[in-house]
Amino acid sequence: MSSQRKGLLAAGNLIVDHVKMIDAWPSQDALVSILSQESSNGGGPYNVTKDLARLFPDANSRPFPVAIAGLVGDDPDGQWIREDCAEHGIDTAQLGISDSSATSYTDVMTVAGTGRRTFFHQRGANARFDENALDFSRSNDRLFYLGYLLLLDALDDVRPDGRTGATHLLERASSAGLTTVVELVSEESDRFREVVSPALPQTDVLLTNEFEAGRLSGIDLTEFNAEKARTTTEAIRELGVRQLVVIHAPAGAAALDCRTGDFVTSGSVNVPDEAIKGALGAGDAFSAGFLYGFHESKPLDESLRIGAAVAACCLGHPTPSGGIPPYEECLAVGENWGFRDF
């Protein structure tokens, strides 16, 4: 990564999550009770930048600046996003406002006793965000994060040259000198190869969970362990990822350096069951922690452990970022509870 560049520009899904805690998951036509509800940030770019802002609350002394790009509606949810970003020192100079599409939102139903989540998503303005929406000449950021592929309609579409809009956008980012980072969404479909594969040769760092990695590689990851992780990361490397393939899961995380073949793992934090309030945003919290370590050129295994610690803190609150404390406190959580073997 260029030492002349500094910062993270995150683009793609910006969502308002309406999080509802329910007492049980109903069968068809049945009724359950909503125990509590609140609204929060949602979508990879919004969650990752918000998590980094909470890890380093003072924007003036933050290790690197964070910026967000995407498309929101000219509506109360869009205004809420802009105000929230301003409050947390997240640059919104490349955040567009649509006068024809509403801000995207998701109703998130979280079962209180288990933390299991179900999502009802309205795509909204995110569906119109395309490769022409960003001006990389205005950016001196080191990392360009794009998420989520498979949930950005205009970028997922194939262009006449056979490549997706996301592929073109990532190529432009690379040409401008940014290191590209891609994250997926856990969609129940057979589109993984069709939509994701064209973008991988323009991807420096691919972040996935075990479900997405299994769909992309064709390897059954029902049982996720270090051996399976190595086989899967190597299979994904062959699809064209340039620097790192990273897979995170409840049990632990693994990373393959595509250039050297080095493979490292880290167990997840051993969070007590009674401390878990919800798993919403835990994957993005891992990504935020990992990308902090990657940006700061920390060893790969240390970056995985930082990601695991941030994810563990995320589990302590039903919203994606509400449980994230400042960085040193976050690391202490990981050390206090300890890391699982993986």
C-alpha positions, 0 to 999 in steps of 0.5 A: 500500500502506498505510504503517501495515501491514508484513509478509508473510503467506503462505498455501497449500501447505506441502510437504516436498520429498524431493529426489533427484539422479539420473544420467538420466531413465529410460524406462518400466520402466528403472532409474537411480541416485540420486546423493544425496537430502535433504529441504527446504521446498516450496510457494510460501508455505513457499519464499517465507518461507524465502527471505526469512528467508535473505536477512535472517537476523536476525529482529530486524533484518529489514525486515519480519516474515514469517508463514505459514499453512496446514495440516499433518499431526500427523506428523514432516513437520509437526513438521519444518516447524514447527521449521524455521519457528521456526529461521528466525524465521517466524511460525506462529501461523496454521499449522493442524494436521490430525489426519486428513490427512498433511503434503503431500510431493513426491518431486522427481527432478532430473537431475544433468547438466541440473537438469531436475526431475520432481515426484510430489506427494501433496496431503495436508493442503493439499487441506483448507485453505479460506477459513475457516482464516485470521483476518485480524483477527490480521494487521497484514501489508501483503501477503497471498500465496496460492499455489498456485492449481490445487493447493489443492483446497478453495480451487480448488472453485467455491462455490454463488455461482459463485466459488471458495474462493480468490476468497472468501479473497482478498476477505476479505484485501482487505477487511481492508486487505492487498494480495493476491498470487497465484501459480499452479502449472504444471499440465498441464490446461485448468483455468486459466481455470475456476479462476484467472479468478474470483480475478483481480478480487480479485488485486492482484499476479499472479506467473506463469511463462511456461508459466502465463501462456501457459495463462491468456492463450491466447498461445503463449509457446514463444518468450518475449521482451519483445514477447510478454511485453507482449502477454501481460501486457496480455491478463491485465490484461483478466481483472481483475488490479488492480495488477501482472502479473508474468511470470518465465522463464529468459530474463528477467522482465516486469511491467505496471502495470495502473493506469498501463500502464507496462511494464518488463523485466529480463534474468535473471542470466547464471549459468554452466552449471557453477554450476547445481545445480538449478532447484527453487524458482527461480520462488519465489526470484524471487517472494521477491526481487520481493516484498521490493522491492515491499514496500519500494516500490522501482522496478519494474525494480529489484524485477525485478532483485532477483528475478532475483538471488535466483533465480540464487542458488537455482540453485546448490543442489538444494533451493529455499532452500539456495543463498540467501545474505544480501541483499547477497551475493545482489545481488553474485552478480547484479552479478558474473555480469551480466544478460542482455539481454531 
